[in-house]
Amino acid sequence: MIVGVPKEIKNNESRVGMTPAGVFELVKNNHTVYVQSGAGEGSGFFNQDYQRAGATILDTIGQVYAMSDMIVKVKEPIAQEYSLIQKGQIVFTYFHFASSEALTQAMIQSKSICIAYETVEDSDGSLPLLTPMSEVAGRMAIQQGAKYLEKPVKGKGVLLGGVPGVSPGRVLVLGAGTVGIQAAKMAAGLGAQVTILDVNMKKLRYVNDIMPSHVITEFSNEFNIRKHIKTHDLIIGGVLLKGAKAPNLITRDMLKDMHPGTVIVDVAVDQGGCVETTKPTTHENPTYIIDDVVHYCVANMPGAVPYTSTVALTNVTLPYVLKLANMGWRSACNLDKSLAKGLNIVEGEVVYKEIIEAFHWEPAVA
Ligand SMILES: NC(=O)c1ccc[n+]([C@@H]2O[C@H](COP(=O)([O-])OP(=O)(O)OC[C@H]3O[C@@H](n4cnc5c(N)ncnc54)[C@H](O)[C@@H]3O)[C@@H](O)[C@H]2O)c1
């Protein structure tokens, strides 16, 4: 198969769909890989790295799309890319169709095979191609939170690890899922006192088993949240209700109960946030202050660490890319039910029912 890796053209996106290690594996399996010149630069992978791994570098994005059977990228195609996508071409990337009817219509028109990273689903309901980005964001949440606790950026002036003779900082983590566990682990590693809340007892039992004793678990309810926000320096929002808006666990009136300079990092901002006063921010302008509480609500946190994010993402996408290239999409999806869940639009037909529901379209009559 001929596999194409274009450069991402969405604003501020520095990740790339394949590393030189991915190229090496595909070439070893007798496939041809075309990489657009400069595609990996933002993540620290240069043309010569791809060439050494066996790729051919093409000058333009148009050439990559025109010459490839399968396109492997990161973000959903943007308007400039719509017309480049070929009939019958496999496009393997994040799509998030339900949030854009224009993109959905364009991909229907293209008659391509759209396989979405975010809907590839394992038998236990987990989303293996989303997990690495939650891991990155969870770990980064503590790094960012620690920075914004500093006084010059309006934080409380607390060092998370404390020093001998001074208590460490306190971190409250809402949600013991992927984001929450990674955040708790980083905060504990810095020596902070950590409280982690969830409504799922299995998650709390797991955290209790694996974390050191300065990470304590409590059931998530309004009473406990109101109690803890008064004493914690950094609050991490890592709650998810699958397919729904995150619940507002911290309401506007609660901000006045927090110490001035308390920092909230609401990682769940991409699902509306679990704090009432959350609104999406960017890496250029990541924070704002309401009632003396610093809010950090960047919706694409992994974008700030493209090297780590690219490698973490491609580690999990590559086995599927190899399957698709070796077997073709029909056989690969017949054999691998997790991958089959990634099929969203096939040759002009929407095959993922949540997209039809999102736009209130009439289901096709069989
Ligand atoms: N901002 C970013 O850049 C970025 C990056 C990656 C992920 N995210 C987002 O972070 C959020 C969390 O992702 P995840 O992968 O950790 O999800 P997850 O499903 O692994 O974990 C979510 C957890 O929230 C818990 N939960 C549900 N209701 C709760 C409540 N009322 N109180 C406490 N806990 C509750 C669930 O039981 C679960 O353990 C998602 O919205 C995800 O999209 C954002």
The ligand as a Tripos MOL2 file, in Angstrom:
@<TRIPOS>MOLECULE
LIG
   44    48     1     0     0
SMALL
NO_CHARGES

@<TRIPOS>ATOM
      1 N1         -7.6820   19.5690   27.8330 N.am      1 LIG1
      2 C1         -7.0300   18.6320   27.1620 C.2       1 LIG1
      3 O1         -6.0910   18.8960   26.4240 O.2       1 LIG1
      4 C2         -7.4280   17.1990   27.3190 C.ar      1 LIG1
      5 C3         -6.5700   16.1760   26.8910 C.ar      1 LIG1
      6 C4         -6.9610   14.8560   27.1070 C.ar      1 LIG1
      7 C5         -8.1830   14.5690   27.7120 C.ar      1 LIG1
      8 N2         -9.0030   15.6090   28.1030 N.ar      1 LIG1
      9 C6        -10.2910   15.3950   28.7680 C.3       1 LIG1
     10 O2        -10.1180   15.0390   30.1270 O.3       1 LIG1
     11 C7        -11.3210   14.4350   30.5960 C.3       1 LIG1
     12 C8        -10.9950   13.1740   31.3860 C.3       1 LIG1
     13 O3        -10.4970   12.2000   30.5010 O.3       1 LIG1
     14 P1        -10.0850   10.7360   30.9990 P.3       1 LIG1
     15 O4         -9.4360   10.0660   29.8380 O.co2     1 LIG1
     16 O5         -9.3680   10.8060   32.2840 O.co2     1 LIG1
     17 O6        -11.5070   10.0660   31.2380 O.3       1 LIG1
     18 P2        -11.7860    8.7270   32.0830 P.3       1 LIG1
     19 O7        -13.0750    8.1850   31.5500 O.co2     1 LIG1
     20 O8        -10.5980    7.8470   32.0850 O.co2     1 LIG1
     21 O9        -11.9930    9.2550   33.5860 O.3       1 LIG1
     22 C9        -13.0770   10.0570   33.9650 C.3       1 LIG1
     23 C10       -13.3930    9.7470   35.4040 C.3       1 LIG1
     24 O10       -14.3760   10.6720   35.8610 O.3       1 LIG1
     25 C11       -15.1270    9.9700   36.8400 C.3       1 LIG1
     26 N3        -16.3330   10.6980   37.2130 N.ar      1 LIG1
     27 C12       -17.5300   10.7500   36.5880 C.ar      1 LIG1
     28 N4        -18.3780   11.5210   37.3020 N.ar      1 LIG1
     29 C13       -17.7010   11.9740   38.3880 C.ar      1 LIG1
     30 C14       -18.0160   12.8040   39.4880 C.ar      1 LIG1
     31 N5        -19.2340   13.3460   39.6190 N.pl3     1 LIG1
     32 N6        -17.0660   13.0570   40.4080 N.ar      1 LIG1
     33 C15       -15.8290   12.5360   40.2860 C.ar      1 LIG1
     34 N7        -15.4660   11.7230   39.2770 N.ar      1 LIG1
     35 C16       -16.3890   11.4460   38.3320 C.ar      1 LIG1
     36 C17       -15.3580    8.6180   36.1860 C.3       1 LIG1
     37 O11       -15.7880    7.6340   37.1150 O.3       1 LIG1
     38 C18       -13.9630    8.3380   35.6410 C.3       1 LIG1
     39 O12       -13.1650    7.6300   36.5520 O.3       1 LIG1
     40 C19       -12.1520   14.1870   29.3350 C.3       1 LIG1
     41 O13       -13.1180   15.2040   29.1960 O.3       1 LIG1
     42 C20       -11.1410   14.2780   28.2200 C.3       1 LIG1
     43 O14       -11.7290   14.6110   26.9860 O.3       1 LIG1
     44 C21        -8.6420   16.8970   27.8980 C.ar      1 LIG1
@<TRIPOS>BOND
     1     1     2 1
     2     2     3 2
     3     2     4 1
     4     4     5 ar
     5     4    44 ar
     6     5     6 ar
     7     6     7 ar
     8     7     8 ar
     9     8     9 1
    10     8    44 ar
    11     9    10 1
    12     9    42 1
    13    10    11 1
    14    11    12 1
    15    11    40 1
    16    12    13 1
    17    13    14 1
    18    14    15 2
    19    14    16 1
    20    14    17 1
    21    17    18 1
    22    18    19 2
    23    18    20 1
    24    18    21 1
    25    21    22 1
    26    22    23 1
    27    23    24 1
    28    23    38 1
    29    24    25 1
    30    25    26 1
    31    25    36 1
    32    26    27 ar
    33    26    35 ar
    34    27    28 ar
    35    28    29 ar
    36    29    30 ar
    37    29    35 ar
    38    30    31 1
    39    30    32 ar
    40    32    33 ar
    41    33    34 ar
    42    34    35 ar
    43    36    37 1
    44    36    38 1
    45    38    39 1
    46    40    41 1
    47    40    42 1
    48    42    43 1
@<TRIPOS>SUBSTRUCTURE
     1 LIG1         1 GROUP 0 **** ****
